[in-house]
Amino acid sequence: MSSQPIRSADRLADRLADHSVDRSADLAQYGSAVATRAAMGTEAVRRLTLCADDFGQSAAISGGILQLILAGRLQATSVLSQGPDWPASAPALKELVNHASALADVGLHLNLTHPFDDADDARPLSFWLIASQLRLVSSAQVRDSFLRQIDAFAGQFGRLPDYLDGHQHVHAFPLIRDAVMEVIERCWPTGHGESRPWLRVPERLVGADAGLKTSVLRIATRGFGALAETHGLRTSRAFGGLYSLKPDDDFEGRMKRWLKDAPDGTLLMCHPGLSAGINDPADPIGSARAVEFAYLSGAAFADDCARSRVRLSRLLQSD
């Protein structure tokens, strides 16, 4: 990975500052990440992809994610196109990936649960879990909601997303998954080949505690990967990063275990954000986001990657 984005980042830094990003952030972390990979040489490593969810939900979340992408710590971010910060922060994200498209994929975080002003069809996660299992979901209504979210993404970003996933993994629930396949066929007709979006497959969960949350997720999303592959779509081969999202739940220790144990090709989700969002009443996990950002932006994370012989790369990157 080249350090060119840092050398051309002066104007970008101004743009980031305009979107509530702390300009005192240590952008030299990107160079540290490059140096870490160079130090690994050609020895065998595992490739993992770190994906930050919820870009566009707030300035604090978007700002933290932008900094981590620029620092080489994230290789994907999932956008909430209904989020109030999406129109404001989309230009900075677009400029960042235009400077260095190899840095990160930008996907759409399909939402049916967060009550944004533009999310008239939002319902609690429990509603979608039960309704999808009882086959009481209107795939047509969900499809139309997802099409509006794709339009909102493309309207600000100027192109379609690199991949699709779901806020609280709803994209993989029964019937809802059918709506996902339909919007892909509409927006990326068969024949687009590798330009078609890849998909996050939550049922391929690794490294999670054997608790109720893990069991429910695996049951609710069972069969999604096979469905995606019958449609000729590329998918994540393994998925990790599930935990309570509580600030005292030892995110650093968990990440160290995921880095050590996750199989090659694993997609690890995370939820970082700047500390400015801790007291945001619309974000109940703001404190956990700040904890995640502090670790992911620091030297310890780069050291842990090197120690576990992990190379961070985009999910489907071939070199």
C-alpha positions in Angstrom: 0.0 0.0 0.0 1.4 3.4 -1.1 1.9 6.4 1.2 0.7 8.7 -1.6 -2.6 9.5 0.2 -0.7 11.2 3.0 1.4 13.3 0.6 -1.7 14.5 -1.1 -3.9 14.9 2.0 -3.5 18.7 2.7 -6.7 19.7 0.9 -8.4 16.5 2.2 -7.5 17.4 5.8 -9.3 20.7 5.4 -12.3 18.9 4.0 -12.3 16.5 6.9 -12.0 19.4 9.4 -15.1 20.9 7.8 -17.0 17.7 8.7 -16.2 17.7 12.4 -13.0 15.6 12.2 -10.3 16.4 14.8 -7.4 17.7 12.7 -5.0 16.8 15.5 -5.4 13.1 14.7 -2.2 11.3 14.1 -2.3 10.8 10.3 1.2 9.3 10.6 -0.5 6.2 11.8 -1.1 5.4 8.1 2.7 5.4 7.6 3.0 3.1 10.6 0.6 0.7 9.1 2.5 0.7 5.8 5.8 0.1 7.7 4.2 -2.8 9.7 3.2 -4.5 6.4 6.6 -3.9 4.9 8.3 -5.4 8.0 6.3 -8.6 7.5 8.1 -9.1 4.2 7.0 -12.1 2.2 6.4 -14.4 5.1 3.0 -16.1 5.4 0.3 -13.9 6.9 -3.5 -14.1 7.3 -5.5 -11.4 5.6 -8.3 -9.9 7.6 -10.7 -7.0 6.8 -11.8 -4.5 9.4 -15.1 -2.9 8.6 -16.6 0.0 10.5 -20.4 0.2 10.6 -22.7 3.2 10.8 -20.9 5.9 8.7 -23.4 8.8 8.3 -25.2 8.3 11.6 -23.4 11.3 13.2 -20.5 13.6 12.7 -18.6 11.9 15.6 -19.0 8.4 14.0 -18.2 9.6 10.5 -15.2 11.6 11.7 -13.7 8.7 13.6 -14.1 6.4 10.6 -12.5 8.9 8.2 -9.5 9.2 10.4 -9.1 5.4 10.7 -9.4 4.9 7.0 -6.8 7.5 6.3 -4.6 5.9 8.9 -4.8 2.5 7.2 -6.7 0.9 10.1 -10.0 0.2 8.3 -10.5 -1.4 4.9 -14.3 -1.0 4.6 -17.1 1.2 6.0 -20.8 0.6 5.8 -22.9 3.7 5.2 -26.3 4.5 6.8 -27.6 6.5 3.9 -30.7 7.6 5.9 -28.4 9.0 8.6 -28.5 12.8 9.2 -24.7 13.1 8.7 -24.5 11.3 5.4 -25.0 14.4 3.2 -22.4 16.3 5.1 -19.7 13.7 5.4 -20.2 11.9 2.0 -18.0 14.4 0.1 -15.0 13.8 2.4 -15.4 10.0 2.2 -15.8 10.3 -1.6 -12.6 12.4 -1.9 -10.7 10.1 0.4 -11.4 6.9 -1.6 -10.9 8.8 -4.8 -7.4 9.8 -3.6 -6.7 6.1 -2.9 -9.3 3.7 -3.9 -7.2 0.8 -2.6 -7.7 2.0 0.9 -11.2 0.8 1.6 -14.5 -0.4 0.2 -17.6 1.7 0.8 -20.8 -0.2 1.3 -24.4 0.4 2.2 -25.7 -0.6 5.7 -29.3 -1.4 4.9 -31.5 -0.2 7.7 -34.9 -1.4 8.9 -34.4 -0.8 12.7 -32.9 2.6 13.4 -35.6 5.3 13.6 -34.1 8.0 11.4 -36.4 10.8 10.2 -36.4 9.3 6.7 -36.9 5.7 8.0 -40.7 5.5 8.1 -40.7 1.8 8.0 -38.2 1.3 10.9 -39.3 -1.2 13.5 -37.4 -2.8 16.5 -35.1 -5.6 15.8 -37.4 -8.0 17.7 -40.2 -7.2 15.2 -38.1 -8.2 12.2 -36.7 -11.3 13.9 -40.2 -12.6 14.6 -42.0 -11.4 11.5 -39.3 -12.9 9.2 -39.4 -16.3 10.9 -43.2 -16.3 10.7 -43.0 -15.1 7.0 -45.1 -12.0 7.7 -42.7 -9.6 6.0 -43.7 -7.8 2.8 -40.7 -8.3 0.6 -42.0 -5.7 -1.8 -42.1 -3.0 0.9 -38.7 -3.9 2.1 -37.4 -3.9 -1.5 -38.8 -0.4 -2.0 -37.2 0.8 1.2 -33.8 -0.6 0.2 -34.1 1.0 -3.3 -34.6 4.4 -1.7 -31.6 3.8 0.5 -29.5 2.9 -2.5 -30.7 6.0 -4.3 -29.7 8.1 -1.2 -26.3 6.5 -1.2 -25.7 7.0 -4.9 -27.1 10.5 -4.9 -24.4 11.7 -2.5 -21.5 9.3 -3.4 -22.0 9.4 -7.2 -21.9 5.6 -7.7 -23.3 2.4 -6.3 -21.9 0.8 -3.1 -19.1 -1.8 -3.2 -21.0 -4.2 -1.0 -24.3 -4.6 1.0 -24.8 -5.5 4.6 -27.5 -4.7 7.2 -27.9 -2.7 10.3 -28.3 -5.4 13.0 -27.8 -7.9 10.2 -31.5 -7.6 9.0 -30.4 -8.1 5.4 -29.8 -11.8 6.0 -33.2 -12.6 7.6 -35.8 -14.7 5.7 -37.9 -12.8 3.1 -35.8 -9.7 3.7 -32.9 -11.5 2.0 -35.2 -12.0 -1.0 -35.7 -8.2 -1.2 -31.9 -7.8 -1.2 -31.5 -10.2 -4.1 -34.2 -8.3 -6.0 -32.6 -4.9 -5.6 -29.2 -6.4 -6.7 -30.8 -7.7 -9.8 -32.4 -4.3 -10.5 -29.4 -2.1 -9.7 -26.6 -4.5 -10.8 -28.1 -6.6 -13.6 -26.6 -10.0 -14.3 -23.5 -9.6 -16.4 -21.9 -6.9 -14.3 -19.5 -9.5 -13.0 -17.1 -8.3 -10.4 -18.8 -4.9 -10.2 -21.7 -6.5 -8.5 -21.7 -6.0 -4.7 -20.3 -8.5 -2.3 -22.3 -9.5 0.8 -21.7 -9.9 4.5 -22.7 -13.4 5.7 -23.4 -13.2 9.4 -24.1 -17.0 9.8 -20.4 -17.6 9.2 -19.7 -16.2 12.7 -16.4 -17.0 14.3 -14.8 -16.0 17.6 -18.0 -15.0 19.4 -19.1 -16.0 22.9 -21.6 -19.0 23.0 -24.4 -16.8 24.2 -28.0 -16.0 23.2 -27.0 -13.2 20.9 -24.7 -15.5 18.9 -27.3 -18.3 18.7 -30.1 -16.0 17.6 -27.9 -14.5 14.9 -26.9 -17.8 13.5 -30.4 -19.1 13.4 -32.0 -15.9 12.0 -29.5 -15.7 9.1 -29.0 -19.4 8.3 -29.0 -20.1 4.6 -28.2 -16.6 3.5 -24.7 -17.4 2.2 -25.9 -20.3 0.1 -28.7 -18.1 -1.3 -26.2 -15.4 -2.2 -23.9 -17.9 -4.0 -26.8 -19.3 -6.0 -27.2 -15.8 -7.3 -23.5 -15.7 -8.3 -22.6 -13.2 -5.6 -19.3 -12.9 -3.8 -19.5 -13.3 0.0 -17.4 -12.9 3.1 -15.9 -16.3 3.9 -16.0 -15.7 7.7 -17.4 -13.0 10.0 -16.4 -11.7 13.4 -16.6 -8.8 15.8 -19.7 -9.6 17.7 -19.8 -8.6 21.3 -22.0 -6.6 23.7 -21.0 -3.1 22.5 -20.5 -2.1 26.1 -17.5 0.2 27.0 -16.3 -2.1 29.8 -16.4 -5.3 27.7 -12.7 -5.3 27.0 -12.8 -4.5 23.3 -9.0 -4.5 23.1 -8.7 -8.0 24.6 -11.4 -9.3 22.3 -9.7 -7.8 19.2 -6.4 -9.4 20.2 -8.1 -12.8 20.3 -9.9 -12.2 17.0 -6.6 -11.1 15.4 -4.9 -14.3 16.7 -7.7 -16.8 16.0 -9.8 -15.6 13.0 -9.2 -17.6 9.8 -7.8 -16.1 6.7 -10.3 -13.9 4.9 -12.4 -13.0 7.9 -14.5 -9.8 7.9 -14.3 -8.2 11.3 -17.0 -5.5 12.0 -16.4 -2.7 14.5 -18.2 0.5 15.6 -15.6 3.3 16.3 -16.4 6.9 16.8 -14.9 10.0 18.3 -15.4 10.8 22.0 -17.5 13.8 21.0 -20.4 11.3 20.5 -20.3 9.8 24.1 -23.2 12.0 25.2 -25.2 11.7 22.0 -28.8 10.7 23.2 -29.4 9.2 19.7 -26.4 6.8 20.1 -26.7 4.4 23.0 -23.3 2.9 22.2 -21.3 6.1 22.0 -19.1 5.2 24.9 -18.2 1.9 23.3 -17.4 3.7 20.1 -14.9 5.9 21.8 -13.2 2.9 23.4 -12.9 1.2 20.0 -11.5 4.3 18.3 -8.9 4.8 21.0 -7.5 1.3 20.6 -7.8 1.1 16.8 -6.1 4.5 16.3 -3.2 3.7 18.6 0.2 2.0 18.2 -1.0 -1.1 20.2 -3.4 -2.2 17.4 -0.6 -2.1 14.8 1.7 -4.0 17.1 -1.1 -6.6 17.7 -1.6 -7.1 14.0 2.1 -7.6 13.5 2.3 -10.0 16.5 -0.5 -12.1 15.1 0.9 -12.0 11.6 -2.2 -10.3 10.2 -2.3 -8.2 7.1 -5.2 -5.9 6.8 -6.6 -5.7 3.3 -9.8 -5.1 1.4 -12.0 -8.2 1.5 -11.6 -9.3 -2.1 -8.2 -7.8 -2.7 -6.1 -10.3 -4.6 -2.6 -8.9 -3.9 
